Amino acid sequence: MNTRSTEMRKQYAFLLAESTEMRKHLSKMRKQYAFLLAESTEMRKHLSKMRKQYAFLFAESTEMRKHSGILLINLA
C-alpha cells in the first residue's frame, strides 16, 4: 500500500505542477488577448478616420472634375 501511496503523491505533484503551468500560460494568453483587443480597437478608429478622409477627398475630386468640365465647356 505504501508504494501505491507514493505513486499517487507523485502523480498529484505532477498534476499540480501541470495545472500551475497551465494557469501561468492562461494568464499570458489573457494579457496578449487584452493587448490585441486594444490594438484592434485603435486600428478600427484609425480606419474610420481614413475612410472619412477618403470620402472627403473623393468628394473634392468630384467637385474638381465638375469644375474642369464647366471650364472646358466655357472654352469651347
N, C-alpha and C positions, 0 to 999 in steps of 0.2 A: 504494500500500500504506500510505503514511503517513496518508492520510485515513481509511482503514479502521481503523487502529490507534487514531487519535484518537477516532473514533466509539465503538470498543469500550471505551476508557478512560472516556468519558463515560457509557456505559451501565453500566459496572461501578461507577462512582462513584454513579450514581443508585440502582442496586440496593443498594449498601452503605448509603446514606442511608435507603432504604426499610426495609431489614432492621433498622437501628438504631432507627427509629421504631416498628417493629412490636415489637421487644424491650422498648422503653420502655412501650408500650401494654400488652403482656402482663404486665409487672411490675405496673403499676397494677391490672390486672384481677385478678391473683393476690392483691394486698393487699385489694381490695374483696371478693373471694370469702372470704378468711380472716376479714375483719370480719363479713360476713354470716353465715358459718357460726357464729362465736362468738355473734352476736346471736340466731340461731335456736336455739342451744343454751340460751341464757338464757331465751328465750321458752318453750321446752319445759319447763324447770324451773319457771318461773312458772306455766304452765298446769297442770302436775302438782299444784302446791300449791293452786291454785284449785279443781281437781277434788276434792282431799281435803277442802278446806273446804266445798265444796258438799255432798259426801256426808255430812259431819258435820252440817251444818245441816239437810239433808233428814231425816236420822235423828232429829234433835232435834225437828223439826216433826211428824214422825210420832208420836213419843212424846207430844208436847203434844196432838195430836188424840185419841190414845187416852185420855189423862188427862181431856181435856174430855168425851169420850164417857162415861167412867165417872162423872164428876161429874153429868152430865145424867141418867144412868140413876138414880143415887142420889137426885137431887132429885125424880124422878117418882114 
